[in-house]
Amino acid sequence: MSTAAIAATPILEPVDYDPFAGGALERVVPTTRAQREIWLADQLGQDASLAFNLAVRLRFHGELDVDALCQALQDLADRHDALRANVAPDGLELCIRSSAPLPVEYFDFAGFGPVDAGAAVSERFDRAVQTPFSLAVDPLFRAELMRIGAGEHVLLLAAHHVVCDGWSWWVIVRELGALYGQHLARREPQLPEPATFGDFCLDEAESYEPSKREADEAYWQGRFPGAATVLELPADRTRPPVRSFASAWVDHVLDEDLLCALRHVGARRNASLFAMLLAGFSGLLARLTGQSDIVIGIPAAGQPVAGCDDLVGHCVNTLPLRFDVDASDAFSKLLDVAQGTLLDALDHQQCTLGTLLTRLRLPRDPARMPLVSVLFNLDQAIDQQSEAFEGLAMEFDSVPRTFETFELFVNAVQAKGQLRLECQYNTDLFDAATIRRWLRAYECLLRGAVESLSTELRRLPMLDAETRSELGQLQPGPVEYDYACRVHEYFERQCDRTPMRRAVLAGGTGCSYQDLEARANQIAHVLREHGIGRGALVGVAIGRGVDMLAALLAILKSGAGYVPLDPAFPTERLAFMAADAGLAMLVTTREHADRVDLRGRPVLLLDADSGRIHDASAQRLGPDADCASPEDPAYVIYTSGSTGRPKGVVVPHRAVSNFLSSMRASPGLSEHDRLVAVTTLSFDIAVLELLLPLSVGAEVIVADRDTASDGQALRALVESSNATVMQGTPSSWRLLLEAGWKGSSAFKALCGGEPMAPDLAASLLSRCGSVWNLYGPTETTVWSTCAHIERRGDGAMPDVHIGRPITNTSIWIVDGGGELCPLGVPGEICIGGHGVTRGYLDRPELTSARFIPDRYTFAESNDLHPVVPAWLYRTGDRGRWRKDGNLEHMGRLDNQVKVRGYRIELGEIEANLCACTGIARVAAIVREDRPDDLRLVAYVVPLPGTVLDEAALKNQLQGVLPAYMLPQHIVVLDGLPELPNGKIDRNGLPPPLAKASAPAAKVEAPATGIDPRVRYLSGLWSELLGVPASAEDNFFELGGHSMLAVQMASRVQRDTGHRIKLISLGAETLCQVASRLPMPDSSGGSSAGVGGRIGSGLRRLLGMDKADQEAR
């Protein structure tokens, strides 16, 4: 029991306790260990106590002798001492009364109509499980009888679990039938004298041999040498911070044929029915959670072990069965393991769960039951008791509880030749529909297993027709689009409609659709003169402006595909991309021409070759053999590669055409919109920013690189241009918000590239008319899902999800075995449809690994354009379908991350670090040690005798990796922490701060001779970076990144009125940056030549506010 759980419950009040108040005591015995554990749990509060209310109902058909039944019930209580017992207030003793009258409440509902009678009976059932027992005072066994019609009665029996268990109910029903028959026929008693629970308690206290106890405890400790993985069942709601007990019940019946098959198949391998069911259940949980370490609790009856089959009382113990489930194993192996695990556990069943927990000393979580969160039980067949009551037919059922200790408790009951799965589940975590879906999946899995025990677990079916239909209905139906229209032709059609409308605004210069068309046509003719046409790839390395758009359109018009080459990338990376793509030509300017080595292939310089371009025809190229087809590349985007080399994604015109058509409709863009484009061309979301507006007659407002990374400048551009739409990563949006952007009710915010936090969504919703969250990898063409994020009426944070597939796109959630996951169950997000690209350029092995045949989408979904290949892209992202039909993104399954919108393979960073001299081992991770401060951190282990220089390592990486992939910290360790399986324990890697010196001291008033601006900036950098900053440090070398640099510059501007130039920050020391700040004097003014008063923030940091107060 956790301290947090105790603190969350009311403090128990002392009570007057008279052990003789209920009658004379027959004996007082010590409670068993299991009883004491129940007593302790019962003290957590009423909800916890009600989880131990057990109730059963016996429905009688025939002429019931009520008096005989009541006498039989009293005889039953007289025979079994546990039914006359109470627990002392301290939980240590069981007080057994000599006699205890058992009143039987009687209710006659026969005069009610069928509906009212049913409601009245249900109300009595609810009362039975919702009326708490006081363990020290109340009778712990109750009975009531209801007449519901002629020859129809229901006997309701309730007991607290501390005196009764599942085995006991079987004894009670069997003996009650015999006793009823005795009274009915007035026969002499025939039942033998039963074992007493008091003796059972004494035997446990006195005869449990220390050697046996030690052996049992050693066995269980051996089963849990390390902390077991917490079972993460996919919940429908966020887990409450403190464990709740609210519960409900659903049934699922396995038919007679399946039950017989389970028995028969199990017997062939010398396995019991229970082992067969456990094997299937552990496999189900492994498939639902994606985990291999599965712990399932089973209740083990103590009566058979004690040799007392007719004993009534709490003799059960929960055994935590631990399964190491390998989904690639055949079900037969899982069955063998289940049988062995079950038998071993039953051989050591006298070590209670509570005792084991004290030995294991597991970390306690107030939100969870320790170690065992799921219970599975196979009840004894009670069919044989259906005629135990002379002259009556009897039906026996458990009464559903409204409170339950476990998150999930499946009780398998053999009745009428079938197997009824009675499932109690926590209603604060799960919906009834979810549990029903899981139980159907369990049946499917078992049916698959009995058909072929040799089938691998991961290949066994889990979807029935109903669940498969649910998933199919989540996919959008086919929507017509112009499959044959190439990307540039959308622009051309719009140009023909509105030639004089402004298409682009860049750097204060506007360009109409007509002028942009003419410029693009001229460049396209020059490209054709160089032999550029269908199938060729042309590199683009141009600054952000009108010519960037003209060059893209020209390349597309020529029939070729474009390859963005960011001039800011390292030359080695650009050279690799150019060579890997086999560029036929490069379009650039003199400024960037020497950044890319084309090895003799032609280069078109838009500035130096301006005369040649000017002389070229401005007429549109006509259709010919060199025009691209819908399946030809429109562009190739290079993304980070896990092997250390980037890989090129080949995106055909067809995929972009479908994307543009879908985006026009939702989120939607019209000819009246003005979209601010902030994204570098090498990031594929730029496709939406540049080409979508031009396809509808809207205006593209191009932000240059400096403006896009400067919040104040970006805000000024958005406001001065009267923009109505902007697309950005969450980092870009925070940049704009921190600059004080107020927004507009007519503004549309598109957010994607990395997860959108609820607080960001709330901030955008308060400023914008609409907010959209977009998701998709480059391999499926920019965005594949779209979500309209809306305000919540209750004032809570917005519900952020990734929405539903865009048109002609299918999304399937697939488990590790390639099988579809039921709704609500996480797995890998796989994307199909018309947005799926052609794979990776000249990487057939990698393409075949990530692009797989689509065997899930209905064939008719592809009838729209049958020539489109039916492929699925395995994203490596983890996600699931929510019950509302929206998709939830749940992170990555592999070593890929997204930082500030950039997709990064940590393996590429690791591979390049491994190539550096003197390094033995490497691990790279993303850390978020402070909210919204994502940092790439690399950990390196040097070779013996090697001393690594962090600065030298960073310099080597700068030559091969783009800036966004450079680690903010490189931490040298003696060794990398490992998990028991030998893998790197990435969660155990220390924060970079642990390798730094102590935090900087609190900034005081400047000492004589020390520049106060340096002291101020040192304090600010130390605060933002979390490490001490000195005068000779560089912001980025201390671990800073672009977003932190923007925050720092904004703070400095707010405090001093001076704006730091971020473009030079990477090459300057703190002292050099500080030298351009205004110099304060003692009066709070500034030194000559630096206009303006310093802000209150700087005054406070310099200690001048204190000096002011003292002067006053």
N, C-alpha and C positions, 0 to 999 in steps of 0.2 A: 504494500500500500504506500503510495507516494505521499510526501508531505503536502504537495500541492493539492492532491485529492482530498486530504483531510481538511486542509484549510478552506476548501471550497464548500464544505458541508456544515450544517448548523452544529453548534456545540451541544453535546448531549447533556440533558439535565439529570441530576440525581433523582432516583425514585426510592420510595419506601418499598422494601422487598421482604415479604414474609414467605419463606419457602413452604410453609404449611397452610397458606391461605387457600390453596386449591384442594386441600385434603391431606390425609396422612401420606407420609413418604414410605415407599417400600424399600428404597435404597438410594444412595447417592454414589455415583461413580465418576471417575475422570472422563471428560470428553476426549474424543479421539483427536489426533492431529488434524485430520481433515475437517472435523466439526469446528475446531478452534479457528481454522482458516475461514470457514463460512461465517462464523460468528464475527470475526474481525471485519470481513467484507460487508456484513450486514450493518455494521456501525457507520458506514460511509454516509448513510442517509436513506430516506424512504425509497427513492428510486432504486438504489442498490439493493435494499432489502426486498423489494417487490420482485426483483429478478430471481429470487429464490422461492417464490410462490409456485408450487406445482399443483396442477389440477387436472383431473380426468373426468370423463363423462361416460356413463354406461346407459345406453338406450335399450329399454326393454320393450319387447313386443309380445303381448299376451296378458293373461289375467294375473296381475301382480298381487301378492299378499303383502300389504304394506307393513302390517305388524310383524310378520315373519322377517321381513327385510330389516326392520329397525332392530329387532332382537339379534339378528345375525351381525349387524354392524357393532352393537354393543359387545357381543362375544368376541368380535375381531379385536376391538380395543382392549378387552380384558386379556386376550391371548398374547398380544404384542406390546411389550413394555415401552418401546420407542414411541408408540402412539399416545402414551400417557405421560410423556416426559416434557420437562422444560429445561432451559439452559440457565444456569446461574448468571447473575449480572456481570460477573467477571469473565464469563465464557469458559471457565476451567472445569466446571462440574455439571453433570447431568442429573437432574432431580427427577426420579421416577416415582410416580404416585402408586399407591396400593390399588386404587380404583379411580376411575374418572368417568362420570356419566357422559355419554355421547349423545347430545340432543340432535335430532334430525328435523330441520325445518322443512315444512311441507307447503307447497304452492300448487294451487289448482288453476291451470290455464286452459282447461278443457272448454270453457265457455267462450273463449276468445276465438276470433277468426284466425285462419292460418297465418296471415301476416302478423297480426298482433301477438299471437302466441309465440311465433318465432322471435319477434322482437323482445318479448318478455323473457324468454329463455336465454337469449343472447345477453340481456342485461344481467341476468344472474351469473352467467359465465364471466362477464367482465368484472362483476363484484368479487367473484372468487379469487381472481388473480390480481385485483387492485386493492383489496383490503389487507392492510399490513398485519403481520403477526408480531406481537411483543414476545420475544423468545423466553423471557423470564416469567411471564404472567399468563398469556393466553394459551388456551388449548391449541396445540400445533397440528391437530387433525380435525377436520370439519366435514360435515355431511349435510346435504339437503336433497329433497326429493321433489320433483315436479311432475304433475300429471298434465299431459298436453292433449289427451284425447282418450277415447275408449280403447283400452288395451295398449295405451302408449304412455310410458313413463321415462323420465330421465333422472338418473342418480348422479349427483355432482359431488365429487370427493376432492377436497383440497388439503394440502399439507405443506409445511415448510420443509425445504430441502435438508435442513439440519437433522431431521428425524426420518427422512424418507428419500428413496432414490428410485431410479427406473426399474431395477430388479424388484424392489419392494412392491411396486404396483402390480407386477405379475403375481406375486405371492398373495397380495390383498384380493385381487379379483378371483383367483383360484379358490382361496379359502372362503371368501364371502359366498361364493356359489355353493360350496359344500355346506356351510353353516346355514344358509337359507334353506337348503334341502332338508337339513335336520329339523329345523323348526317347522317347516311346512308339513313334514310327515311325522313330526314328533318322535324322531328317532334318537337314540342315544348318540352322544358325540363319538365321532369316528376319527377325527383328526389327531395325529400324534402330538405330544407336547412339543411346542416349538423351541428353537434356540432363543435365548434372550439377548437383547442388544446390550444390556448391562454387562453380561459375561463377555461379550465381544469387546467392549471398551476395556474391561479389566485385562483380558488376554493381550490386547495390543500394548497396554501399559507395562505388563509384567513379562510377557513371553517373547517379545520381539528381540531376538538375539543381537547383541552388538555387532557380531561378525556379519550377520545377514544385513543389518542396517548399513554397515560400512560398505558392503559389497554392492548393495542397491545404489547408495549415493555415489560410489565410485563409477558405477556403470553410467548413471545419468550425467555425471560431470564429464565423463569421457565422450558422451554424445555431444556435449556442448563445450569443446575446448576453447572456442572463441565465441565472441558475441554472434548470435544468430542474426541473419538479415531480417529486418522488420518487414513483415508481409504488407506490401502496398497494394491492397485491393483497389481497383479503380472506382473511386467514390463519385457519387452524383453531386455532392456538396462539399464545401471546404470543411475539413475536420475541425470540430470544436476544440478550443485550447484545453478543456478538461473533459475527460471521457464521460459520455452520457450513456444512459441505459434504455432510452426509449426504443421500443421494439414493435414489430408487427410480424405477421406469419403468412406464408404462402405454401401451397401444396403442389407437388408435381408427382404424377403416377407413372411408374415404369410398368409396362404391361406384362402379362404372364409369360409370353414368349421370350421377352428379353430377360426376365428374371431367371427363367429356366436355362437360357443360354449362358448367363453369367455363372450360374452354379456349375453347369456342365464344363464350360471352358476352364474355370478355375480348378475344378477337380482334376482335369487332365494334367495339370501341373502341380497337383498336390497342394493347392491353395484354397483357402476358405472363401466363402462369399464375402466376408468382411474384408479380406485382403484384396479381393477383386475390386470391391467398391472403393477402398482406400487408394489403390493404385490409380484408378480413374480419377478420383477426387484430387489427389496430389498433382496429377497431370493437368487437370483442369485449372487448378490454382496457378501452376507454372505458366500455362498458356495465357491466363487472364492477366497475370502480373508481369510476365517477361522475366521472372526470377527463377533461379534454380534451387536456392536454399529455402525449402518449404517446411514449416512447422505446423502440424495439425494435432490438436488435442483430441484424445479419445477418453471417454469415461470407462474405467475398468472396475467392474463389480467385484467387491471383496467377498461376497457370500460363498462362491465356489471355492475360493482359496482357503477360506476358513472351514470348509466342509459343512456349511450351514445353508443349504439351498432354501430353507423355509424361513430365513431370518428377514425381518423387517427393520429397517433403520438406515442411517446414512453410512453405507459401507463402501462407497464409490471413491475412486481417486482419479484425478485427471492426469493422463500420461502424455507428455509432449513428444510426439513422434516426429523425428527430423528426417526429411527426405532430401537427398541431393539428386535433383531431377535433371537429367540430360535429355533435352528434347530430341536429340538425334538417336537415342536408344530405342530399340524395339519395345513395344508395350509388354512383351513377355518378360523382359529384364526388369521393367518397372514392377511387374507383378511379383516376380521372385524376391525383389528387394522389399516390397511391401509385406509379403508373408514373413520373411525373416525378421524385419524390423518389428512387426507386430508380436511375434512369438518372443523375441528378446525382451521387448517392453513388458509383456505380461509376466515374464519370469522375474522382473524387478519392479513390480507394481506397488510395493509397499512404501516406497519413498514418495512422499506427497509433493505436489507441485510447489507448495509454499516452502517446504524444506529445501527443494532444489533451488528455488529463487534466492534464498538466503545464502546458499553456497556459491551460486554463480555471481552474485553481486552485479547484476546487469544494471546499466544506467536506466533509471526510471523516467518514463514520460507520462505526465498526468493525462495526456490525450489518448493513451493506449493501455490496453491490458498487457502486462509484461509477458513476454515470450510467446504466449498462446492467445491468438486473437480469433481463431476459427476452431470450432468443435465439430466432430463427426461421430455419429453413433449408429450402431445397428441394433435395434430393439429385438427382443425375443418375439417369435411368432406367437401372437395371442389368439389366432383363429381357433385353436383347440379349446379355448375357453368360451367360445360363442354359445355353447349349449351347457355351460356349467351351472346355469340356474334352471332348476327343474321346472318344466312347463313354460319356459320363456326362451325366446330368441334374444340374444344380446349383441350389441355392437359397442365396441370400445374405441374411444378416441381421446387424445390429449386435448386440453383446452389451450388455445393460443395465449401466450403471455403478452403483456403490453410493456414489459421491461425484461431485458436480457443482459447478462454479463458480457457475452461474447459479441463480436461484430457480426458473426455468422455462425449459426448452429444448425446443422443438418441432421435430423433424426430420421433414419430409414426404418420404416415400420412394415413388416410383412403381414399383409392382411388380404384375405379373399384371393389368395394366389398371386397377388401383385405386390409391388414394392412402392409404398407411398413415402415420398421424400417430404418431410415436414420441416420447413425452413424458417427459423426465427432470424430476423435481421435487424440491424440498428437503423432506425428510420431517420436519424440525424445524418447518416452517411449515404444511404441507398434508397432508391425508389422500388416499389413493388415490381414495376416493369423490368427493371434491371435484374432483379433476383430471378424472375421468371425466365428471362433470357439466358441467364447463366445455367439454370436448371435444365433448360432445353439443350444448351450446349453440352452439358454433362451427359445427357441421354445420347446425343449424337456421338460423342466421343466413345461412350461405352458400346454403342452399336457397332461403331467402326472397329473397336478392339475385339469384340467377339467374332467378327467376320474374319479378322486376320491378326493374330497376336504378334506376328512378325513385322507389322507395320510400325514405322517410327512414330513416336508420339507426336512430333511436329506435323506429320502427314495425316493424322486422324482428323476426321471432319468435326467441326464445332457449330456449323450453321445448318439449321433446318430451313424448310421452305419459307416459313414466316420471317425468320431473321434475314434470309437472303433477299426477300422482297423488300424489307425495311431499308436495306442498304441500296438496293436498286432505285428506290424511290427518292433517295437523296441526290441522285445524279441528274443534272439538267437534261432536258430533252434537246434534240438537235435543233439548231437555229441556222437558217440560211445566211450565208455571207458570200461575198464575191471571191470565190476561191481563185479565179484566174487573174485577179487584179494584183499586179506587183506593187510593192510598197510605195514607190515614187509616183505611181499612177493615181493614188489618192490625192496627192498634192497637185498633180497636173489637172485633174478634174476640178478641184477647187479653184485653181488658178483660172481655168476657163470660165468659171462662174463669177468670180470676184477678182479680176486682175488688178484693180487699183487699191484694193484693201491692203493695209499694212500687214505684212507677214511676220517681220522680225524687227525688234528694237534691241540694239547692242551698242553699248558705249555711247549712248546718246544719238546714234545714227539709226534711222529707220530704213526699211526696205520693203517695197510692195511685193505682192505675189508675182506680179508681172516681171519686176526687175530680178527677183530671186530666180524665177524660172529662166530668164535670159542668161543670167550668170551661170547657172547650173548647166544649161544646154551648151554654152561655150566651152566649159571645162570638159563636158562629156565628149564633145567632138575632138578635143585635143587628146583625150584618153584613147578614143578609137583610133586616132592617127598612130598611136603607139601600139596598136594591136590588142587593146584591152577590150574584152567582151565576155560573153557567157562563160561562167565557171572560173574566171580569174579572180584573184584576191588582191586588193589595193590597200596599202597602208595609208592611214590618215594621222598626221601629226601637226595640228594647227591650233593656234590660240583660239579662245572662245570669242566668237564674233559671227558676223554674217557669212564670211567665207567658210566657216566650219560647216554650216548648214548647206551652203552651195556645193561644197566638195562632196558631202555625203550624197546629196541628191544626184550629183553628176556621176558618181561611181555607180549608183543604182541604175541610172539611166543608160549607162554604157553596157549594162548586162553583168557587171562584176559585183562582187560583194566587198564591203569595206571592213577593214581591220583597224580599230582604234589603237593608236600608239601614244600613250601619255608622255609628253616630253619630260615630265618630272620623274619618270621611272629611271632606274640606273641603266647606263648604256649597255651593260652586259645582258640585262633582262630584255631590253628592246632588241638587241641583236639576236637573242634566242627566238623571240616572237617572230621577227621578220624572217628568219631562216626556217623556223618550224612551219610558218604559214606558206612559205614559198611565194612570197609577195612578187607579183608581176611588176609592181610599180609603187612609188611612194608619192603622195600628195602632201606638200608641206610648205614651209617658207624658209627664207635664208636663216632666220633665227634658230630654227630647230633642225636644219638639214644635216648638220654634223652629228646629231644625236643617234641617228640610225644608219647602220652600215648595210646597204643593199647589195654589196659585192658586185657592183657593175651594172645592176639593173637600173632602168630609167627612173628619174626623179622629176616631178613637176613642181616647180617653185611658183606659188601663186603670185608672189611679188616680183621676183626676177623675171619670170616668164609672162608678165602681165600683157606685154605687147602681143605676144602670140595668142594669148587667150582672147584679147580684145578683137583680134582679126578673125577669130573663129566664128562660125555661124551661130546665131542665137536661136535658130529653129530647132524644134523638138526632133529628136531622132525617131525615125519611123520604125515600125516593127520589122525585124529581120532575123536572120539566123543567130546573130550575136545577142539577141535579147534574152533575158533570163526567163526561165519557166517558174511556175509556182513552187517547185521543189528545189530550185537552185538557191545557193546561199545569198541572203540579203546582207548578212554581216557575220563575222567571226569574233567572238568576245573571249579574251583569255582570262581564266580564273585561276586561283591558287591551286597548286597540285600537291598531293600528299607525298609524292616521291621527290620533291625538291624542284620539279620543273612545272611551270604553268601549263595549262592545257587549254586548247581552243575549242569553244563550243560553236558548232556550225548551225546557224539559225536560218531556215528557208523563208522565202517570201510568204508562202502559205501560212506559216505560223504567225508572222507579224500581221498579216492581213486579218486573220481571225482575232488576234489580240486587239488591233485598232477598232475593229467592228464592235467588239464587246465593250471596250472602254468608252466608246462614244455613247453607249446606252447607259452604262453603269460603271463607274460613278457619274459619267456623263460630262460632255463638254460641248459647247455651242459656239457659233460664230461670234457671239458677243463676249466671249471670255478672253482674258489676258493672263497667260500662264508664265510665271517666273521660273526659268530653267536654271538650276543651281548645280546639277550633277555632272561630274566629269564624264567625258564620252566613253571612257574605258569601263564605266559602270553601266550595265545594260538598262537600268531604269531611265537613263537619258533618252532611250527610244520613245518613251511616253512623252517626255517633256518637249522633244524636238519634232516628232513626227505626228503625234496625235493632234496638236493644235492645227498643223498645216493640212490635216485631212478634213477639217470641219470649217475652216475659214477663221479660226481664232488667231491670236497674236502670240508669238513667242518673245518673251523678254529675257534676253540672255544675260545672266550675271557672270562677270568675269571671276577668275579664281580668287582674287583677293576679296572681292565683295561677298562671294559665297561663303567665305570662312570668317567674315567679320560681322558680328551681329548688328552693330550700329549701321554699317554700310548696307547690309541686306535689308534692314528695316527701312532705311531711307529709300532704297530702290523699290521695295514692295509698295510703300505708301505713295511715292512720287509718280509711279507708273499706273496707279489705280488698278493694280493687279487684282484678279478675282480668284485665281487658283495658284497653288504652289504644291509641288510634291517634294518631300524630303524625308530623310531618315529621322528617327527620334532625336538624334544628336543635333541635326540641323534645326529642328523645331525648337529645341531647348535654347539653342543659340539665339534664335529670333525672339523667343519669349523673354529671355534674360536681358535683351536689349530694350525691353519695354514696349514691344509691339502690342497695340490695342486690338487689332483685328477689325472685322466688319461682319455684319449679319449677311452680307452678300458673298462672303469669302468661303471658298471650298478648300479644305485641307486634306491632302492625300499623304498618308504616312506608311512607310514600309522599309524593308531592308534589314530590320532588326525588331525585336519585340517592342510593342508600344505599352508603356506602363500606364496603369489607370490614372495616376495623377497627371500625366501628360495629356491623356485623353480629356480629363476634366478641364484642364487649362485651355485646351483648344476649343472645347465645346462652349466655353464661356466667351470665346472671342469670335467664333466662326458660325456660319449658317449651317454647315455640314462638315462632318469629320469622317474620313474613310480609312480603314486599316487594310493594307494590301499585303499579300504574301505570294511568293513564288521564286523558284530558282531560275538562273539563267537558262538552264537546260530545258525549261518548258516555256520560255519566252516571257520574260519580265515578270508579270503577275499571273497567278493561276487562280487565286481566290480573292474575294472582295467582300468587305464587311462595312456596313453603314453603322457607325458607333453612335449611340443615342444617349441622351440624358436620362437619368432615372428619377422617377417622380418622388422617391423617398429621400432624395438628397444624398444617397450613397454614391460611392465611386462608380463610374461607368463600367458596364460589363464589356470587357475587351476580349474579342476573339478574332479569328481570321475569316469568318464568314463562310460563304459557299462558293463552289466552283464558278468561274466565269463561263460564258457560253461555249458549247462544244468542247468542254473539258470534263474529265471524270477524275474523281479522287477516291482512292481505295486505301484503307488502312490494313496493312498486311503484317502478320507476325513473322518471327524469325524463320519459320518453316515455309513461308510463302503462301500461307493460307489467310483468308480474310478474317479480320477480327470483328466480333459482334459490335453493335453500336455501344459506345461508352468505353470500350476496351482499347487501351493504347497500343500502338504499333508503329510501323514505318509508314510515313505518308508517301504514297505512290501516285503519280500523276499521269493521266493518259489524255488522249484527245488530240485536237488539231493544233495545239500549242507545243506538242512535243517536237523537239528539234532533231537534227540528223546525227547527234552524238558528238564525239570528240574527233577533231581533225587528225586523221592518220593515226588514231589510237584504237584499233579494232578490239584489243583485249579489254581496255578500259571501257569502251563503249558497250561491249557485250555484258560486262559486269553490272553496269548501271542502267542500261536500257534493255528491258526484258519484254517478251511478248505479253500482250494484254489478253489474259484469259478470263478476265472478270467482267468486262463490259459486254453488254448484250450486243449481238452482231448487228441488230437493226440500228444501233446508235451510230454506226459508221456508214450507213447507207447514203448520208448526205453527200459525201465525196469518197467513194470507195478506194480511190487511189492513195488516200492518206494512210501511211503505215500504222498498223494497230500496235503501238508500243506504249509501255509504261516506263516512266523514269522513276527510279528509286532515289528519293531525295536524301535519305540518311537523316531526315527530320523525324522526330517522334511526335505523334499527335493522335487525336481520337475524334470521333463524331460525338457531339453532345446530343442530349435528348431533344433539344430544340431544333436540331437539324443543322447547327453551325459547327464548324471545325475549331478545335482547340489545339494550338501549337504548344508542345511540351518540351522543347529543347532539341538537342542533337543525340543521335545514337553513336556517333563516332567522334573523331578528333578534330572536327571542323567547328569553327566558331564564327561569329559575326561581331566585329568591333567597329562602332561608328558607321555601320552600314556596309562595311567591306567584308566580303567572304574570305576567310583565311583558313587554310589548312595548317594546323599546328605542325603537322609532319613536315611541311616545306621549311618552316623555320628550323625545326630540329635537324633536318637533313643538311641544311646549309651550315649550321653550327658544327655538326659532326665533321664537316669538311675542313674546319679550321684546325690548325696544328695544336696538338697537346691536349685534346679533349677525349675523354674516355666514354662518358655517358651524358645524355642530354634529355631534359624534359621541358616542354613549353606548355604553359597554361594561361588562361585568362583569369585574373583576380578582380574581385569587386570588394575590397576590404572596406571601402566607404561607399555609400549609396551613389549610384550613377557615375562612378569613377572606375570604368573598366580599363584594366591595364594588362598588356602582354608582358609576361614575366618568363624568362628563360633560366633554367637551373642547369648548371654544368658541373661535371666532376672531372678534374684534371687527371691526366696520366701521372703515374708515380714520378715524383721528382720534377714535375712541371709547375711553374707559377704562371697563372693566367692573368692577362691584362684586360680588364673589362673594356677600357677605351679602345684597345686594339681590336678586340672582338667586334665591337660595334662598328668600327671603321670597315672591317671586312664585310660585315653584313650589309652596310650601306652600298657596297658595290654590286650587290646581287639582289637585294630585296627593295621593293618600293617602301616609301616612308611609312605607310600605314601598316606594314608588316614588321617593322623594327620593334624589338622588345624595349619597353620603357626601362626595364631592369634586367640585368644579368647577374644572377646570384651564384657564387661559387660555393659548392658544398663538398664535403669529404665523401659523401655517398648519398644516393637517392633512397628515400624511405620505400619499403616494399610491403606488399600485402602477403598473406600466407601463401598465396599461389605463385609468388615470385614476380608479380606485376608491380609496376610503379604505383605507390599509394599517392596519387595526385592530391588527395585531400590532406595528406600529411606534409606536404611541402610548406616550408615556413614563409610567412610574408616577408617581403623585402625589408620591412622595417626592422625585423629581427637581426638583420645583418648591418644595420646602420647604427650610428652612435646615438646617444641620448637625444631626445627632442630639444630643439632650440629653447633657450630660456625665454621667459616672458620679456617682451620688449620694454625697456625702461626709457626714461628721458635720455637723449643722446649725450654721450660723454664728450668731453672736450677733445677736439681733434678728430672725431669720427663723423663722417658725413651722415647727417640724419636721414637722407634719402636712401642711403645704403641700408641703414638700420631698418627703416620702414619696409623696404622691398624684401629684405632678408626675412623679416617676420611674416610678410604676406606669402612669400614662396614657401616658407616652412609650413605654414598653416595649410596651404593648398596641396602641397606635395607629400606632407607627412614625414619629411626628413629635414635635417638642418641644412640651411642654405647660407653659403658664405659669399663674400664679394667676388671671388674668382670662379664661382660655379656657373654652369650653363643650365638654363631651365630644362631643356629636353634631356640633358645628360643626367639630371637628378631624377628623371622618371616622368617628366611632364609629357603631355600629348596635346594635340591641337585643341580639343575642347577645354582642357584645363588652361591652356594659354589664352583662349578667348575669355574664360571666366576671370583670369588674372588681369587681363587688359581692361575688362569692364570695371573691375574693382578699382584699379588704379585711376581710371577716368572718373569714376564717381568720387574718389577721395581727393584727387588733385586737379581735375579738369584737364589733364594731359592724356592723350591717346598714344599708347605704345604701338609702334609699327611691328606687327607680327611677322612680316616678311623677313625682318632682320634679326628676329629674336633667336633663331637657331645658331647664329654666328657670333653672338655677343655674350659677354659675362654679365653677371648681376650688376657689377660696378658700372659697366658701360651703359646698361639700360638705365640705371639710377641717375647717371650723369645728366640725362635729358629731362628729368623731373624738376618741377619748380622747387627752389630752395626757400624754405620757410625762415622767417626771422622771428624774433621773440614776440613781436606784436601780432603775429599771425598773418602778416603780409607775405610778400615774396621778394626775392632779390631782384635787382634792376634787370630789366630786359626780359623777365618772365612774368607776363601779365597775369592778373587774377589772384584771388584769395584762395588759399588751400582749403579743402573740405574738412568737415568735422571728423570724418573717419581718419584722415591723416593726422589731424591735431591730436586725436585720442591716441593713436598708435605711437606718436612721438612724445607723448606725455605732456603736451602743451596745455591740454584742458586742465590738468592738475596744477600746472604753473599759473594758469589764469585764475583758478579758484584761490590759490594762495595769495596772489597779488591783490585780489579783491578783499 
